Amino acid sequence: MQLRIESSDGLRLVRLEGALDALGTEAFHDELGPIGNGERLVLDLEQLTFVDSAGLHALFKVARAAKEVGARVGLVVPPGSPVRRVVEIVHLADVAPLFDSIESAVSDLT
């Protein structure tokens, strides 16, 4: 898994690429770091090719942690993405809204 983080005006855009699996979840949490009160966080999953149960657990954990500190988080998972169906099946949108594009996520979280 590769992870790139861009920050601007209280918004962090986290782009994930490759596979988010048991081998990558610790690095995901380490690189993401703590989520601040009132922070806006967009997780771009468009380039993820695979996510397993550990990866889903990591995404749920981030979404719940954000909610606990008053941060807002959105997940970008376009309809054609290989992980979209998995994210829908596990109801990840119950803890963080799903967006089709980065632009719509940023707009909604602003």
MOBEL-V474915 format. One record per run of one state. SS is the DSSP state (a for helix, b for strand, c for the rest). FROM is the first residue (numbers start at 1). TO is the last residue. If there is no record, write none. Layout:
SS_FROM_TO ; SS_FROM_TO
This chain:
c_1_1 ; b_2_8 ; c_9_10 ; b_11_20 ; c_21_24 ; a_25_32 ; c_33_39 ; b_40_51 ; c_52_52 ; a_53_68 ; c_69_71 ; b_72_76 ; c_77_83 ; a_84_89 ; c_90_91 ; a_92_94 ; c_95_96 ; b_97_99 ; c_100_101 ; a_102_109 ; c_110_110
